[in-house]
Amino acid sequence: MKKDITEYVFPDDLKTMGEKELDALSYAIRDFLITNVSATGGHLAPNLGVVDLAIALHMAFDFPRDSIVWDMGHQAYVHKILTGRAAGFPTLRGYGGPSGFPRPSESPCDVYSGGHSGTAVSVAMGLAEARDLRGGKGHVVAVIGDGSLTSGPAFEGLNNAGMKRTRMIVVLNDDGMPVSHGAGSLSPRLTMLRSSTAYLTMKKSIKRKLSSSHGFGEKLLHGMGRVRGLARRTMLAESIFEGMGFSYFGPIDGHNIAELRDVLSGLKDVGGPVLLHVVTKKGKGYKSAEKYPDRFHGAGPFDSITGLPAEAGDKPTWPGECGEELTRLAGEDDRVVAVAAAMAGGTGVPGFAGMFPGRFFDAGISGPHAVAFAAGLAIKGLRPFVAIYSAFMQRAYDQVIEEVALHKLPVTFLLDRAGNVGEGGETHHGVFDISYLSHIPNMRVLAPSDARTLRAMLIYALAGSPGPLAIRYPKGAVHEDVAGGDAPDGLLTVSARIARDRAMAGFLKSGKGRVLHEGGDVTVFAVGCMAEKALDAAGILALEGIGARVVDTLFVKPVDRGGVIEAMGRGAPIVTVEDNMLAGGYGESVNSVLIENNEPLRYMPRVLNMGWPDEFIPHGDRETLMKRYGLDASSIAERIRVFLKNGFAGGGPRGA
């Protein structure tokens, strides 16, 4: 038995392993995952739970001749190991290293770059229908989690595949611990199904179906017979999955590799769409992850012995500050309600939920529903705050327009993980929200630069916003006040801090930005978290005798037209810096104001817009990506220096 997981030749070695060797392999993979993910961070608990299932899938199927789609993809680490990518795990999610999600660029065994939940069934159906149209023979498997069943697209795919009778296999990995903590009515029913004692064996089920199904074969009968003591069925499964046109089997033990292999091999002979319900334990094999599966769902680097984070978690964070202030406001105003779309912990609202459980709603992985639901709350006079990741908000674009903005409803969107999210990569960067929100009528978009302005924006949203408003902020730690000069938050009394925040909220009513640094050679309009980097860049330029005036925009939409026109009148070049795509971003809005107010043959300032280029940004450490794309402080200073000297944007991102 080889001890180092990187020495295996996968998947060939799997084909010759006996049950004891498979058990040893399962243990070795879990140990490998714990060792590597503790150093890099990543989705540990979900992957520990699917080790045995992934092994069985690779034994029963032949990838890439067969196709597998992992829903969202955060459970695909073991699949990556079993397809020859174990050697890259020391740089997992790092710039240039393997992604934390499936990527076709890494392996032909990854047919799809998953990143958002609920899409696997639809993609797999497309693969299967394309196979049939082209006369192919391979099998198509979609692996979905129980949390996926809070997502509308998952049911859309199940409904259509069942109606079309598409030949495909859906594996429902039921670990009893979706990231949304079981949001939705289906979760307790799956729990009932897992624990049901009134059951029919799969062998009886198969006999009942033989008359209406095609090509079951002796292999399936043999495989199902082996698990008859574990297989249970209830009228619930009959009504939900079989009512949608799927042949349902399960639930079966998701940690018995031999049984899983036999069942999966047998299901290949079933005609039409099949759903196999597999029960696993999230975090299996690592006590800390088993005890705290939510904490280790998506973890940062940690001590593999103690399970404690590698860095102390006492630094203020953007979602933490947001959640605390929202909870405080809810104590003052009983109209305040919070709506989460599954990522309650990540968006900082668990404290709100604990303090005001009746005014907290977890919509599950259902952004469109969460937004439309919030519209209904607002119609009846409540003030909903919808906490959602910027990238996940993209699914609710239509509801933002039709249900909220069209009716000018006072719904506040708390867009966490806006901008560069680092290791999450292409599917998780929140670099589109300014672009997709700014052109919506009645919508206001704000970007805090620090904890003080974040809290003030929440106060402003509750007290002064006449309609929908979005507050976008990044992941990670947050400083109290990038402007400096005031006492740190920890040295202020609560009443003094609240008074200061309210004063800032009052300033927001003006719709103007705040000047953080004076200078006469260039005006820099910095959006949100980029204000700190612009200030640092101004400090670098000051050492060279270049005076940069830095304006913290505060508002993204509406643009402070007066502030832009004032900067135009100063006669100095203008620079915009944002953590968003350049296309449709804040810089383009500023450019429009300049063009609209430029009289023919009069002075038009030179303008440099900085932001993310027109491409999908890869995964990697946040600061590494900022530097790579010319958005860290030193790069900003260099680009401004070249711009002032040569009149064009030198030193830009990736040679731009």
N, C-alpha and C positions, 0 to 999 in steps of 0.2 A: 504493500500500500504506500503510495507516494504521499509524503507529508505536505509538500508545498503545492498549493492548488494550481500554481502557474505551470507545474510540470505535467499536468494532465493534457492529453490530446482529446479535446472535445469536438464533436460529440461521440467520436469513435469509441472512446473508453467506456462510455455509458452502456453500449450494446453488449458488453461482455461481463458486466458486473452482476454479482449475486446480491441477495438481500442484505447480508452483513456488510458487504463493500459499499452498498448504496447508503446504508445507515452511517457508515464512517464518512462517506463523501458529504452527506448532509451536515454532519457535525463540522467537517473541515470548512465547508462553505460559510456556515454561520460564524465560525471563528474568524475566517478571512474578512467577512463583512464587518464584524465588530472592530477588528484591528484597523481596517482602512477607513471606515466611515467615522470612527472616533477621531481620526486625524484630519479628515477633510470636511466633515459634516455631510449631511445628506439624509435621504429617506431611509432610516434604518428599520424601524418597527415593521413597516409594510413588507419589506424584503425578507426579513427574518421569517415572516409568516408564510411566504410563498416558496421557500426553498424546496420543499418536497414536491409541491405542485409543479414547479418549473422543471425539476428533474424528470418527473413522470411525463410531462408534456414533450420533453426532448427525447425521451425513450419511445413514446408512442408515435411521434410524428417525425418527419424528415424535413427540417428547415435548411435551406430556403425553398426547396421544392414545394413544401407546404408553406402556408403563410400564417403568421400569428400577429395579432394586433393587441397590444397591452393598453387598456383604457387609461388615459392620462399618462401612463408610462412610468410613474414613480415606483412601480413594482417590478421593473425590468432589470434590476441589477443582476439577479441570478441568471437571467436569460443572457446577459452580456458575458458573464463568467463562462457560461456553457457554450458560448460561441467564440471563444478564443480571445477575450479582451481582458482577462484577469490582470495581465501584466501592467495595464494602464491605470489600475485603480489607485495607486498612490497619488495620482494627479486628477482623480475624479472631480469633475465640475470646475477644475482649474482651467485657466486660459491655455488652449492647445491640448488639454487632456480630454478624456471621455466625458460626454454629456451625462447628466443625471437622468436623461430620458432617452428613448429609442431614437436613433438617428441613422437613416439610410446611408449617409456618408461614411459611417463607421463600419457597417457590415451589411451584406445582402440579406441577412436574416432579419434586419429591421426594415420593414416595408413602409413604415409610416412614422413621421415625427410627432408622436403623441405629446400632449402637454396639458390639455384641458379635459376635464372629465365628461363622460357621457357619449363620446363620439365613436367608440370602438365598434359597436354593433353596426352602425351605418357604414363605416369604412369597410368592415369585414364583408358586409352584404355586397358592397360595390365590387370588392375583389372576387367574391364568389360568382356574382352574375357575369363579370368580365371573363372569368375562367370558363363558364358554361358557354358563353357566346363564342369563345375562341377554341372550344373543344378541349380545354385543359382537363387534367386529372387530379391535381393536387387538392388537399384539404385546406379549409380556412377556419381558423380558430380566433375567437375574440375572448379575452380574459377581462372581465369587469369586476369591480368591487361592489360591495353592498351599498357603499356611499353613492355609487353611480346611479343607483335607482332612485335617488332624489332629484335626478337631472332629467329634464324634459326630453332632450335629444336621445337619451338611452331608450325611452319608451317609444319614441318615434321610430327608431331603428327596429326595435322588437316588433312593433305593430306591422311595419312594412315587410319585414323579412318573413313574418308569420303568414301574412296575406299572400305573399308571392311564393311561399313554400321553398325558399332558397335553401340549398343544401349547404349548411354551415353548422358549426358548433360554438355555442356560447358557454363559457365556464364562468359561473357566478362564484367568485371567491368571497365567501361570507365569513369575515373574521369577527363579526359582532361588534366592531368598533370603527364605524366610518368616521371620517374626519369631522363630520357634522354632528357627532354624538347621537346618531340615530334620528336626525331630524326627519319628520314625515311619518305617515301612518303605516308604511310598509315595514319599517324597522322592527317594531314589536311583533309583527306577524312572522317575520323571518325568525325571530327569537323563539316564538311558539313552535315554528316548524322544526327548528333545531332540537328542541327539547321534547317534542311530541312522543308519547308512548303508544298512541294508537296508530299503527302503521301497517302497510302492506309491503311485503318484500318486493324487491325489484323483479325477482323471477316471476311473481304473480302478475306484476305490472306488464312485463314483456309478453306473457301469454295473452293478456287482454288486448295488446296492441298488434299482435302478429298478423291478424286478419286485415289490418288497415295500413301496415307499414311494409316496406320492401327491403329485402336483403339484410336482415338482422344477422344471420349467420351464427354458427356454433360458438365462435370466439366471444361474441357479445353475451350469449347465454352463460358461457363459462365465467366470464368476467363478472357479470352481475351476480351470479350465484355465489361468488367468493365474498361479496359484501352484503349478503342478505341480512346479516345481523346488524348492519349499520344503516341500511337504506330505509328511509321512512317517507311516507307520503301523506298528505292531508288534502282535504277538499280545497284548502287555500291555494296550494300550488296548482291544482287542477283548474281553479277558476281564473287565476292570474296568468300564468305562463301558457298553459294548454289552451286557455281561452283566447290567447293571442296567436295560436297556431303552432306553438312549439311543443315538441315531445320533451317532457320534463322528467329528469332522473335525479334522485337524491333525497335528502342530503347524504353525502358520504364523507368519511374521514379524510381530510386534506393533508394528513401527515403520514399516511400509509402509502409509501411509494409504489409498492408492488400492486396493491389494489387499484390505485389511481391509474397506473400504467395499463392494467388489464381492462378497466372500464373505458378509458379513453380509446384504447385500441378497438374495443368493441363498438364504440359509438361511431367509428368511421364508416361502419356498414349501414347506419341508419339513414333512411331517406328523409329529405326535408330538413327544416331547422330543428336543432336539438339544444336544450339547455341543461347543463350538468351543474347541480348545486353542491359546492364543495365547502366544507366547514374547516376553517383554519384558526390558529391563534396568533393574533398580531403580536409581534415581538418575541415569538417563540425561541427559546434557547438562550435568552439573555434576561436575567431577572429584572434588571432595571427597566428594560423596554416592555416586559410583560406587565410590570406593576404600573408603569406610566406610559402607556402606548401613545397617548396624545403628545406627550413631551418629546418622544422619540420618533414621531411621525416624520417631521422634517427638522432634524437637529443640527445645531452648529457643532463644531469640534468639542469633544468631551473626554473625560478621563475614563478609559474603558474598564478600569477596576471599580471605581466608585460610582460611575455614571453621572458625575457632576460636570457642569459645563467647564470648558477649559478656561474661559474668562468669566470673571465675576459678573453676575447679571444685575448689578445694582445701578448701572448707568441708565439715566432716563432715555427712553426710546420714543420715537414718534407715535406709534400706536398706544404706548402706555400713557403718555401725556394726553393724548386725545381721549382715551377711555376714562381717565380720571376726571378731566374737565367735563365731559359729557355726563358723567355720574353726578358731579356737583350741580350742574345745571338742572338735571332731572329732579334733584332735591328741592330746587327753587320753583320749578314749573312742571306741573303734572301733565302738561301737554306733550312733554318730551318722551318719545319712544325710540327704541333702537331696533334696527333690523339688520341681521347678519345673513350672509349667503354662505354658510358652512364654516368659514374661517373665523369663527368668533374669537378663538384664542389669538390667532395671528393679528387680528385687527384691534385687539386691546379692549374688547367689551365684556369679558367675563365678570369684571367687577360690577358693571352695570347690571348684568343678568342676575348676579347674586343679591344686589341691593333692591332691584325692582323687577323681580321675575315676571310679574304680570304685564310689564311694559317692554319686555324683551321678546323678540321673535327670531328664531333661526329658520330661515327658509330652505336650508339645505343647499346643495349645489345647484341652485336654480336662480341665477341672476335675473332673468326676465320676470319670473314670478315675484321676486323680492321687490323689484322696482314698481311693478303694477300694484302689488299689495300695498306698498308705501303710498301710492297715489290714492288708494281708497281710504287709508288712514288720514291723509291730509285733507281729503274732501270733507271729512267729518270733524275738522277742526284740530286734529292732533298735529304735532310737529315731528315727523319722522326723520331720523338720521340713519342712512343706509351705509353700513360699514362693509366695504368690499374691495378686493384687490383691483387695481387699475386694469390689469390684463383680463381679469374675469368680468369686469364691467362691460367689456366689448360685446358680449352676448346680449346685453340688455339695451343695445343702442336704439332699437325700435320703440321699446317701452319708454325710454327717456324722452323721446320725441312725442310719441302719440299719447301716452298716459300722463306724463308729468309736464313737460314744457308747453305743450299745446294748451293745457288748462292753467298754466302759470301757477302751479301748486308749490307751496313752500316745503319741498322735499330737499334735504341736504345730503349730498353724496360725499362720504368720507373715503376718498380714493387712496388707500394704503398701497405701498409698493409702487408708487408712481416713479417713472424714470427708470434708470439703470438699477436692476435688482441683483446684478452680479451673477452668482452661480446658477440661478434659475434658467438663464439663457433665453433663446429666441422666443419661446412660448410664454415666458413669464415677465419679460421686460415691459414696464408700463410706460412706454415711450410714445404712445399714440393718443393719450386722452386729451391733451390740449387740442390736437388736430380734429378729433371726432366730436368734441363738445363745443368748441369755440364758435362754430357756425350755426348752432341751434338757437333760434329766437327765444328770448326770455331767460336764457341760461347765463348764469354768472360763474366764472371760474377763478378761484383764488389759490395762491401758492404761498404758504408760510415759509419763512426763512429760518425760524427757530421756534422754541417752545412758547415763547411769549406771544408771537404773532399767531401761532396755531390756536392757542387758547382764546385769543382775541377774536379770531375768525369764527370760532364756535359761538361765542357770545353774540357777535354780529349776525350770524346766520339765524339765531333764535329771535333776536330782537329787531333786526333791521332789514332782513332780506324779504323783498316783496314776492319772490317767486323761487324757482329752483336754483340751487347753488351747489357747486362742487368745490371741495377743498382737497387739493392733491398734495401728498407728501411722501417722501421716500422711506425706505426701510432703514433700520439701524439706529444708532445713538443720535440724540439731538442735543444741541447746546441751548442754554437758557436764552441768551440774547447775543446775536452775532454783532450787534452794534456796540456792545460794551458800554461801560460807563455806569451802569446800574449795579447794585449789589446782586450777587448770585442768588438764585431762587432760594437756596437753603438758608440764606441769612435774612430773608424777608419774613415778616409775620404773614399769616394767611390773609388777613384783611388787607395788608399793604400790597401783597401780590395781586389779589383780586382787583383792588383799586387801580393798580397799574395796568392790568389786563383790560379793564373796562375803559380806561383812557385810550388804550390802543384801539379798542373796538370802536370808540367814538371817532378816532382818526380815520378809520376805514370808511366811515360814512362819506368822507370827501372823495373817495375813489382814487386817491393819489398814491404814488409810491413815496418811500422815505429815502432821503439821501444819507448814505452811510459814510461816504468819503468824498471830499472835494478835490477838484483838479480841473485844469483848464485845457488840457491837450486832447482829451477824449471823454465822451460820456458812455458809460457802460450800464445798460439796463439788464439786471440780473434777475432771473426768475427762481423763486423758491430757494432750494438748497444751494443753488449756484451762486447766491449772494456771498456766501462765505468764501467760495473759491475766487470770486471776483475781487473781494476785499484783499485776499492774500496776493492775488496777481497785482493789485494796485500797489501793495507794499513793495513787491519786487520791482515794479516800474519806477516807483518813487526813488529807489536807490540809484536809478540811472537818470534821474532828472525829468522823468515823464509824469505829468500829473493826470491821474485818472479819476474822474468823477463817477462814483458807483451809486446807482439807484436800485434799491430793493423794490421791485415792481409791485409786490403784494397782490395786485390784480393782474390776471391774465386776460380776462374778458369781463367788463369792457376795458380796453386799453386806455390808460391815462393820456388822452389826446393832448391835454394841456401840457403835461410834462414832456411829451415827445416834441411838441411844437416849440416849447421853451428851449429844449436841447438843440433843436434845429437852429434856433435864433442865436445860439452861442457861437455858431460858425465852426465848431470842432467836429471831427468825425464821430460817428455813433456806432456802438457795438451792442449787440444783443447776445445773451448767453442763456441757454435753457437746457434742461434735462428732458428733451422731447425731440421728436423728429423735426428736422428743418421744414419739411413739407407740411404746410398747414399749421405751422407752429407760431409762437409768439413773435418771432422775428418777422415773419411775413405780415403780421398785423401791423407792426411798427412801420414796415416798408410802405404799406398802403396809406397810413396816415401821412407819411412824408411826401408821397406822390400827390395825394389829394391837396396838400397845403403848399406845394411848390409852385410858385408863379412862374410863367414862362420867362426864360432868360435870366432868372434870378438864381441865387445860390442854392445848390442842392448838396447837402453833406454826403460825404462818402460813408457807406454803411457796410459793416461786416456782421453777418449772422453766424453764430456758433450754436451747434446742436448736433444731433445724431444724423448721419447721412442716410440716403435712400437705400437702405439695405437692412436685413435682419441682423441684429447685433448678437454675436455668439456669447457663450457662457464664460465666466471667469471672475476673478476677484473684482469688486466694484472699482477700486482705485486703479487696478491694472487696466481695466477697460477705459476708464476716464483718460488715463495717460495715452493709451493706444490710439484713442480717437481725438486727442487734442483738447480734452476738456478738464484736465487738472490745472491747478493754479499756475504752475510753471509754463505749461503749454499755452494757456490763455495769455499769459504775459508775453511769451515769445510771438504768438500770432498777432497780438496788438502791436508789438514793436515793429514787426515786419510790415504790417498793414500801414502804420503811420509813416514808415520810411519809403515804402515802394508803391503804396496805393492799391495793393491787392492783398488777398488773404493768404499769406505764406504760412508754412508750417502746419497746415490743416490736417484733419483726420485722414489717415491712410493715403496720404499724397494728394488730398483734395486741394 
